[in-house]
């Protein structure tokens, strides 16, 4: 996710002016969260515009996951600028959040109260350090069970799964598929993310049908 502070000339003119001092979490939610801004220790951080490849991968992953949940209704997907509230002093807007039905009691109309079950960030040139270091440490410390870093700059995915305290890096299998026990039958084919033309909606639907019902019954 493009998450360094945006240069002044790139900030959307429709955004509210940045505050002169620190703000509360309630003020952040009221005035800034909907405008692609994050909240860290009372500071408002405007996000840089997404690159086209970032946007296409984000759309593909969201459609893929939404289609899976349409067939297996065990969760739902939200995307930025939907807020993930980690504490009263820290809120992030992951590119994509996967929220399982077991966590719906913490899901509000405009924010997730606490960690999503899966937080997904897609790397842009501006966000390398933030996503790999700052957010990695935050998501690990605040208990995000799974953190996926999708890096089109290096054609690489890093899937981090949290144990009792720390993340462990999990890689896709030899055929390029990543699986997770919380999403039975779901398989992410990592090489597909680097195709010049990502699968379209019809191809995604067919692939999800094959995941859930490989015998076609």
C-alpha positions in Angstrom: 0.0 0.0 0.0 1.3 3.5 -0.8 1.7 4.7 2.7 4.5 7.3 3.0 3.4 10.8 3.6 2.2 12.2 0.3 3.8 15.3 -1.2 1.6 18.3 -0.9 1.0 18.5 -4.7 -0.3 15.0 -4.7 -2.9 15.4 -2.0 -6.4 15.4 -3.3 -7.9 18.9 -3.1 -11.1 17.3 -1.8 -9.3 16.2 1.3 -9.6 18.2 4.5 -6.7 20.3 5.5 -4.2 18.6 7.7 -4.5 19.6 11.4 -1.9 21.8 13.0 -1.5 19.5 16.0 -2.5 16.1 17.2 -6.1 14.8 17.0 -8.1 12.2 18.8 -9.2 8.9 17.3 -12.8 10.1 17.2 -11.8 13.3 15.3 -9.8 11.1 12.9 -12.8 8.9 12.2 -15.1 11.9 11.8 -12.9 14.1 9.5 -10.1 12.1 8.0 -10.5 8.4 7.7 -12.7 8.4 4.6 -10.1 10.4 2.7 -7.3 7.8 2.6 -5.5 8.9 5.7 -4.1 6.9 8.5 -3.8 7.7 12.2 -0.6 7.1 14.2 0.0 8.5 17.7 -2.4 11.4 17.1 -0.9 12.3 13.7 -2.8 12.2 10.4 -0.8 10.6 7.6 -2.2 11.2 4.0 -1.5 8.3 1.6 0.1 8.7 -1.8 -1.9 7.8 -4.9 -1.8 4.1 -5.9 0.1 2.9 -9.0 -1.9 1.3 -11.7 -0.4 -2.2 -11.1 -1.1 -1.8 -7.4 -4.7 -1.0 -8.2 -5.2 -3.9 -10.6 -3.8 -6.5 -8.2 -6.0 -5.0 -5.4 -9.1 -5.3 -7.6 -8.2 -8.9 -8.6 -7.6 -10.1 -5.0 -10.8 -8.4 -3.8 -12.9 -10.0 -6.6 -11.2 -13.4 -6.0 -12.0 -13.3 -2.2 -15.5 -11.9 -2.6 -16.3 -14.7 -5.1 -14.9 -17.3 -2.7 -17.1 -15.9 0.2 -20.1 -15.8 -2.1 -19.8 -19.6 -2.4 -18.4 -20.3 1.0 -20.0 -17.6 3.3 -17.5 -17.7 6.1 -16.3 -14.2 5.9 -16.2 -10.9 4.0 -13.7 -8.5 2.4 -13.3 -4.8 2.9 -10.7 -2.5 1.4 -9.2 1.0 1.9 -10.3 3.4 3.2 -12.0 1.0 5.6 -10.2 1.4 9.0 -8.5 -1.2 11.1 -8.3 0.2 14.6 -5.3 -1.3 16.4 -5.5 0.9 19.4 -6.8 4.4 20.5 -3.5 5.8 19.1 -3.1 3.8 16.0 -5.4 3.0 13.0 -4.4 1.7 9.6 -6.2 1.3 6.3 -4.8 -1.9 4.8 -5.4 -2.3 1.0 -7.6 -5.3 1.8 -8.9 -6.8 5.1 -10.4 -10.3 5.4 -12.8 -10.6 8.2 -14.1 -14.0 9.1 -17.6 -14.6 10.5 -16.1 -15.4 13.9 -14.9 -11.8 14.1 -18.1 -10.1 13.1 -18.7 -9.0 16.7 -15.9 -6.5 16.2 -16.9 -5.3 12.8 -18.6 -1.8 12.7 -20.0 0.2 9.8 -16.8 2.2 9.3 -14.0 0.3 11.0 -12.8 -3.0 12.3 -12.3 -2.8 16.1 -9.0 -4.7 16.5 -7.0 -6.8 14.0 -8.6 -8.2 10.8 -8.1 -11.9 10.3 -5.9 -11.2 7.3 -4.4 -7.8 6.4 -3.1 -7.5 2.9 -0.8 -4.7 1.7 0.3 -4.3 -1.9 3.7 -2.7 -2.3 4.2 0.5 -4.3 7.6 2.2 -4.7 6.6 4.7 -2.0 5.6 2.0 0.6 8.4 -0.5 0.6 9.9 0.5 4.0 6.5 1.2 5.6 4.9 -2.1 4.6 7.9 -4.4 5.2 9.1 -2.8 8.4 6.7 -0.3 10.2 3.5 -2.1 9.5 5.1 -5.6 9.9 6.0 -4.6 13.5 2.6 -3.0 14.2 0.6 -5.9 12.8 2.7 -8.4 14.7 2.5 -6.5 17.9 -1.2 -5.9 17.8 -2.0 -9.5 16.9 -3.0 -9.6 13.2 -3.1 -13.3 12.6 -2.1 -13.2 8.9 -0.2 -10.4 7.1 0.2 -10.8 3.4 2.7 -8.5 1.5 2.1 -8.6 -2.2 5.2 -7.2 -4.0 4.8 -6.6 -7.7 8.1 -4.7 -7.8 9.9 -8.0 -7.2 7.2 -10.5 -8.2 7.2 -11.9 -4.7 4.6 -12.6 -2.0 5.4 -12.9 1.7 2.8 -14.6 3.8 3.3 -14.1 7.6 1.4 -16.2 10.1 1.4 -15.2 13.7 2.2 -17.7 16.5 1.9 -16.9 20.1 3.9 -13.7 19.7 5.7 -13.5 16.4 5.3 -14.0 12.7 6.6 -16.9 10.7 7.1 -16.6 7.0 5.1 -19.1 5.0 5.8 -19.6 1.3 3.6 -20.9 -1.5 4.0 -24.5 -2.4 6.1 -25.9 -5.3 3.1 -25.4 -7.7 2.8 -21.7 -6.7 -0.3 -22.0 -4.5 -0.7 -20.5 -1.0 -3.3 -22.1 1.3 -4.6 -21.2 4.7 -6.6 -23.4 7.1 -9.0 -20.6 8.0 -10.2 -20.5 4.4 -10.9 -24.2 3.6 -10.5 -24.9 -0.1 -9.2 -21.4 -0.9 -6.0 -21.4 -2.9 -4.1 -18.3 -4.1 -2.1 -19.0 -7.3 0.8 -16.6 -6.8 2.2 -16.6 -10.3 -1.2 -15.3 -11.6 -0.5 -12.0 -9.8 2.4 -11.3 -12.1 0.7 -11.9 -15.4 0.6 -8.9 -17.7 -3.2 -9.3 -17.9 -4.8 -10.6 -14.7 -7.7 -13.0 -14.9 -11.0 -11.3 -15.6 -14.2 -11.7 -13.6 -15.5 -14.7 -15.6 -12.1 -16.5 -15.2 -12.0 -15.7 -11.5 -15.5 -17.2 -11.0 -14.6 -20.4 -12.8 -11.3 -20.7 -10.8 -13.2 -20.4 -7.5 -15.7 -22.9 -8.6 -12.9 -25.3 -9.2 -11.4 -24.6 -5.8 -14.6 -25.3 -3.9 -15.9 -28.1 -6.1 -13.0 -29.6 -8.1 -15.1 -32.5 -9.4 -17.6 -30.1 -10.9 -20.5 -31.7 -9.0 
